[in-house]
Amino acid sequence: MTEVTLDTTSEQPDFGNYVSLLKPRVMSLVVFTAAVGLIVAPGSINLVLGFASILFIALGAGASGSLNMWWDADIDRIMKRTQSRPVPSGKVTANSAMLVGLWMSVLSVGMLGLASNWFAASLLAFTIFFYAVIYSMWLKRTTPQNIVIGGAAGAFPPMVGWVAATGSISIEAIGMFMLIFMWTPPHFWALALFMNEDYTKAGVPMLTVTHGKRSTRKHILIYTIFLTPFCIGLAFTSIGGPLYFILSILLSIMFLMGAIKLFRRAESAAVADKYFEERKVFRFSLFYLFLLFSALLIEAGLRTLNFNLAAWPQVF
């Protein structure tokens, strides 16, 4: 990576700039899915230790974000979507972002090990490494499959939460991982479709840049189809139930309909309406994941209250 030289003669960075380094919007999704993984896990965990575990997982996510901003400062300055981030805008130096990321990585992993168990801490360490090194430093700039493989980094948090509560990995943890892993490509490619100019200027080999928009829409449809069985399949594990089952079917149908509509649209139409359908699929994908994990939370609450809607079959 070439050295990034930034103007640091402006005002001193305030606390808000350092918070922005952690990518709080991304962190909120990480915190939510990790919390769901911890809460729906069997058994019980001390409330204070459970809260601490989620906090340290959040810090680990923030460390990943800070390291990503340090490494990607050169291309972030080129892309409109990222120009206002703390490092490319000169509000925080690249070295400061790197140090924040490294220190928070050590702190989050060490404290999670003390608060829960060292298996969870090791998994968190691997997640940080995967996002900062495997995805940011390697995959992102070398292959159009960057977000497919790199999506694993965003899929680990619920598994980390589960392991923090149980000390082991089960089919349920793998199911939550696969749900996010398969969801990430269609979610991110929908964003890439209407941000393609940014990726082209920055030289990032996103699928939209290397294979074109038509091929990307086709891939969105294919991955949405592949996503569906993982989405519905969670209903037949110990963390699923009839409420999740019904919602997973409805949301899967809606996601598939959006992907089909996106695939069928003409290239000229996409330009004419400023990527309305692409933005619509992208926004829906966020609600899709949030609602599914919310349903898992509700199912866990119903089980805690011993409220059984039916003799729900557990296949897995």
Secondary structure, DSSP 8 states (H G I E B T S, - for coil): ---------SS---HHHHHHHT-HHHHHHHHHHHHHHHHHSSS---HHHHHHHHHHHHHHHHHHHHHHHHHTHHHHTT-TTTTTSTTTTTSS-HHHHHHHHHHHHHHHHHHHHHHT-HHHHHHHHHHHHIIIIIIIIIGGGT-TTHHHHHTHHHHHHHHHHHHHHHSS--HHHHHHHHHHHHHHHHHHHHHHHHTHHHHHHHT---HHHHTHHHHHHHHHHHHHHHHHHHHHHGGGSTT--HHHHHHHHHHHHHHHHHHHHHHHS-HHHHHHTTSHHHHHHHHHHHHHHHHHHHHHHHHHHHHHTT--SS------
